[in-house]
Amino acid sequence: MLQISHLSKRFGQRQALSDLSLSLLPGEIYGLLGPNGAGKTTALNMLCGLIKPDSGEILIQGQPVSEATKRIVGVMPQQNLLYQSLTCAETLSFLARIYGLNKQDMQKQVQSCLSAVNLADRANSVVGDLSGGMQRRLSLAAAIIHRPKLVVLDEPSTGLDIEARYEVWELIRSLKQQGVTVLLTTHLLDEVERLCDRIGIIKQGKLLAEGTLEVLRSRIPAAEVVMIETDDEVGAIAIAKSHGFTPRRYGNELAFWVPELLELPELLSRFSGITVESISRHRIGLEHIYLEITQEHLKEKPLLEAGQTEVGQSEVSQSVQPI
């Protein structure tokens, strides 16, 4: 469905993309992850025909980006770009006309899209009177009004409460069931874990890793991650290393990669020589994978002081450091 080959782009002295290649299969949900400034927005802008690459090629259904491909691509931008004085129905009708839908089909599709995002009862509401979450859902409806084959969702859950987020997730899954290909960028790692068939991780314009969640998990040589809170971190690290555990620090939290699944009593017995205030077991998640892949350069640097970086559980905002 989508083929990106050896894409490069420079803005002045900054290399935004560097030989980026990836492909999306029909009906696939593909999550593109990366820190701010990684090149995600640049790649999306090229996909939409807003900027041109210095080198490389983008093919959508075998066609280079053009006016023709715009009709098979739907885009939900990170910010809501909506006419605040129009009603919800008028907004979608306006976009439907731009895409060439006839009047009868347009009316049916407007109602269908509003229902899909649970805004059918707000069809005649002025956009400017809607909450931020409702405007976000209307942006999603706008992205699919013309029945695109490829939908680009840039931070689709921004501004949504938990109930609305689940509704959006169900709509994204329904797009997949209809054979629509979805390219998703987000900072919510649980969103990627729940929705995406494959995941690509980029940094500084380069694709660092790609694959299913299980394939990416294999990059961390451990059965699980164990988090420990203790006043004797030096002692804990020494004990852990003697048992073959690999120490890591996620923000200000001390963690260990454990090569085998151990019950809590067994884990506590391994650290019997120190006082452990708390201990918990965690399955290797996308959070651990993402941090390990994007911050490999830290492996050659000394450990920073605990607490130097604030930890966020669901967003791409922590740092990981080997010990």
N, C-alpha and C positions, 0 to 999 in steps of 0.2 A: 504493500500500500504506500509506504513512505520509505524512500531510500536517500540517506544523506551520506555523501561520499567526499572525504578529504576536504572538509570545509574549513577555510581559514579566513580570518578577518582581523585587521589591525586598525585601531583608532589612534593616530599619532604614534606615541611610543608604547602604547599598551596593546598587547596581543590579546584580543578578546576571544578568538577561537583559533585553535591550532590543530589542523589535520583531523577534524572531528568526523567520525564515520559511525553511523548506526542505521538500523532499519526496523520498521514496524510492520508486522504481519496484519492482514485483514482481520478485523474483529478482535484485535489485541488491545489490552490496556497497558500502556508502557509508562512507567514513572521515571521522570528525569529529575535527579537530585543533585544538589551542589550548593556550596555556600554562596552568599551574596558576591556578585562579581565573577562568578564561575563561567559565565557565558551563556546561561540559559536564555535570558531575554534576547540576546543577540541572535541566537539560533532561531527562536520563535519569530522574531521580526523578519528574518530571511525567509522562513517558511511562508510567512504571510505576504512576501513580496515588498516589504517596507524598506529594506536595505539589501544591497547586493554583496555577495562574498567577494573577497579578493581572489580566491581560488576555490575550486571544488564545485560540487553540483548537488542540487536537490531535485529529486523526481517524486511526483505525486501521481500514483497510478500510471507510472511510466512517462509522465509528461513533466517537462521543466516548469518551474513556477511562472505563472502567467495569469492573464485575466481569466482564462478558461479554468485554471485550477482553483481560482478563488471561489467558484461556484460549488466545488466539492469539499471545501474546507470551512468549518465553523470555528469561530474563535471566541472564547470567554476571557477577556483581558483581566489582569490583576486588579485594575481599578474599574469601577462601574462607569462606562461611557454611555450614558443614557440621556435622552432629552427630558429634562425635568418638567416641562410644561405639557407633555403628552400623557395620555392615559396608557395603561399597560397594553390594552388592545390596539390602540393607535400606534404604539411603538413597534409592536410585532407586525402589524399590517404594513407599516411604512417599510420595514426591512424586507418583508415578503415581496412587496412590489419591486424593490430594488433587485431582488433575485429572480424576478420574472414569474412568480406564481400567479395563476389566473384568479379571478375574483372568487369563484366558488371554492377552489382548492385553498385559497388564502384564508377564507373564513373558517374552514374546517381545521386548517393547520394552526391558526392562531388559538382556537379553543383547545386543541389538543396539547399545544405547548404550555399554555397557561395551566391546564389541568395537571400536566406532568410535573410542574414545579409548585403545585398547590396554590395557585394564584387565580383560579377560575372565578372566585368570588370578588376578586379585586380588578376585574377586567376594565371597569370604568373608573378606577381610581387613578388620580394623577400621580405620576412617578415621584414627583417631589414630595408627596405626602406619605410615601412608603418609608418603612424603616430601612436601615442599612441592610439587614438580612433579606428583606423582601426584594430590595433592588438587586441584591446579589443573585437571588433566584431568577429574577427577570432577565438578568444578563445571561444566565444559562439558557433560558428559553430563547433568547435572541440568537444564541450560538447555533441552535438546532432548528430554527424556523424553516430553513430551506432544505432540510433533510440531507445534511452533508454526509459524506463517506468518511471523512476524517475530522475529528473534533479536538481542538487544542484548548485545554483547560489550564489557565495560569492561576494558581492558588484559588481553586473554586470554593473552598470552605471559609475563606476570609470573611469575618463579620457574622458568621452564622452561629446560632446557638446549637446545642447538641442535638435537639430534635430535628432542626432544619438540616444539620449536617448529615444525619442518617438518611433523610429524605433525598438529599443530593447524591449520596452514595448509591442509593437504590436506583436512581435515575441513570447514573453512570453505568451500573451493572445492566440496566435494561438496554442501554445503547449497545453494549457489547453483545447482548442476546440478539439484537437486530442486525449484527454484522458490522456495526460502526467501529472504526479504529479510534482509540482515544490516546492522546499524548497529554500526560498529566505532569505538571510541575507543582510542588508543594513543599512546605517546611514541616508538615505534619507527618511524621514517620508512620504513625499507626494508620493513617489514611492510605499510604503506599502499601503497607503490609496487608491491609484488608482488600484492596482493590486491584493491585497491579499483577499482571502475568509475568512481566519482566521489569527489571530495574536497571537504569544506567546512572552511574555516578560520575560527575564531571567536576573538574577543578582547574582553574587557570586555562580554560578553553580546551582541555584535553579529557577524553573519556578514559577514566582510570579503571573502571570495572563495569561489567554488564552480565546479567543473567537472572535467573529466577532467584527467589529468596533463598531456597535451599542451596543453590549453586554458590551464592555469595556467602552463605553461612560456612561453607567448607573452607573459606579463606582464614577462618579463625580456628586454630587447632585445639579445640576444647569441646567438652560435652555440655558445659554450662558455665555461667559466670556467678561467682559468689561475692557478695558485698559484705564487708566487715567494718564494724565501728569499734575502735579500741584506742586507749590512750598510748599503747605501746605499738605504734605502727612499725617501728624498726624491728622489733621482735616478731611481729606478725609476718613481715616480709621474709625474714630469715627462716622462720618455720615453714612458710609456704614454699619457698624455693627448695627446701630440703625434701619436700614431698612432690616436687615436680610441678608445682603450680606456677603459673606465669602472672606476676603482679602487674596491675594497671591502675591508673588513677583517672577516674572520670570526673572532671572538675575537682571538687574537694573530697570525693568519695573514694575510698580504697577498695579495690576489687581484685579478684584473682580468676584467671582462666583455669578451670579444673578439668583435667583430661578424662575423668570418669564421673558418672553420676553417683553422688554420695548422699546418704540421708543426713539430716541435721545432727543427730547424735554422733555420727561418725565424723562429720566435719568439726564439731566442737571438740571431740577427742584429739583431733589433729592439732588444735590450737590450745591444748590443755595447759601449756606453760605460761600463758598470758591471760589477762582478764579481758573477756570479750563482752562488750556492752550489747551488741546486736549482730546478728548474722542472718543472711537471707540468700536464697538460691534463685537464679533467674535463667530462663532460657536465653540462648544467644539471639538477640533481636537485631533489627535493622539499625537501631541506634548504635550498638557496639560495632557492627560491620562498617557503617558509614564513617564513624569517627576513626576507626583503624585505617581505613583506606585513604581518607582525605588528609590525615595528619601523620602519614608515615615519615615525613621529614623530621618529626619531633624525636624519632628514635635515636638520633645521634646527638640530641641535646640533653643537658642535665634536667632533672626533675624540678619543676616549679613548685613553689610553696603551695601547700593545700589551701583551698579557699580562694585562690587567685582568680578562678573562673567560676562564675555561677552556673549551676547545673539546671537544665530544663529537661523534663522527662520525655515530652512528646515532640519537641521541636529540635531542629538542627541548630543547636546553640552552645554545645558543650565543647570541651577539649579533652582529648585522651592522651595520656602520657605514660610511656613505659617506665619502669623503675629498675 
